[in-house]
Amino acid sequence: MTPSPSPLPAKPSASDASPLLRTGSERAPKRSLRSSEGGVVMVEYVTLLCLVTITGAATVMALGVPLMQLFRYVQMVIAMPIP
């Protein structure tokens, strides 16, 4: 007879875990975490996104009224009867 396969998958060992998920003596050294640039890049992207968003909102607010006035003028000119 052949042994039946186990219904539960094998539990991964502690060495398979991510360095950030390890505990105790298995933790990654602080030196490698300090040299990681992932967090710095994320902060740069968020800062750039905020800058673009604020600039876009200020532009829409500054140009909103003049563009609306121009739209209504063009709408009035198009709706005028031809003499």
C-alpha positions in Angstrom: 0.0 0.0 0.0 1.1 3.5 -0.7 0.8 6.2 2.0 -2.0 8.7 1.4 -1.0 12.2 0.9 -1.3 14.6 3.8 -4.3 16.9 3.6 -2.4 19.8 5.1 0.5 21.5 3.2 3.9 21.4 4.7 4.6 24.3 7.1 7.2 26.7 5.7 10.4 26.9 7.8 11.5 30.1 9.5 14.3 30.6 7.0 11.7 30.8 4.2 10.1 33.9 5.8 10.7 37.4 4.6 13.4 39.3 6.6 10.8 41.7 7.9 8.6 38.8 9.2 11.4 37.0 11.1 11.6 37.3 14.8 14.4 37.1 17.4 17.8 36.1 16.3 16.6 35.5 12.7 16.0 39.2 12.1 17.8 41.0 9.3 20.6 43.2 10.6 19.7 46.9 10.9 22.5 47.8 8.5 20.6 46.2 5.6 17.3 47.9 6.6 19.0 51.3 6.7 20.5 50.7 3.2 17.1 49.8 1.8 15.8 52.6 -0.4 12.2 51.4 -0.8 10.8 53.8 1.8 12.6 56.8 0.5 11.3 56.2 -3.0 7.8 55.8 -1.7 8.1 59.2 0.1 9.4 60.8 -3.1 6.4 59.5 -5.1 3.9 60.6 -2.5 5.5 64.1 -2.3 5.5 64.4 -6.1 1.8 63.2 -6.2 0.8 65.8 -3.6 2.6 68.6 -5.5 1.0 67.7 -8.8 -2.5 67.5 -7.1 -2.2 70.8 -5.4 -0.9 72.5 -8.5 -3.7 71.1 -10.6 -6.3 72.1 -8.0 -4.9 75.7 -7.9 -4.9 75.8 -11.7 -8.5 74.7 -12.0 -9.6 77.3 -9.3 -7.6 80.1 -11.1 -8.9 79.3 -14.6 -12.4 78.1 -13.6 -14.3 81.5 -13.7 -12.6 82.9 -16.9 -13.2 79.6 -18.7 -16.8 79.5 -17.7 -17.3 83.1 -18.9 -15.7 82.2 -22.2 -17.9 79.2 -22.6 -21.1 81.2 -21.9 -20.0 83.9 -24.5 -19.3 81.3 -27.1 -22.6 79.6 -26.3 -24.4 82.9 -26.7 -22.7 83.7 -30.0 -23.6 80.2 -31.4 -27.2 80.6 -30.3 -27.7 84.0 -31.9 -29.9 84.1 -35.0 -28.1 84.8 -38.2 -29.2 88.2 -39.7 
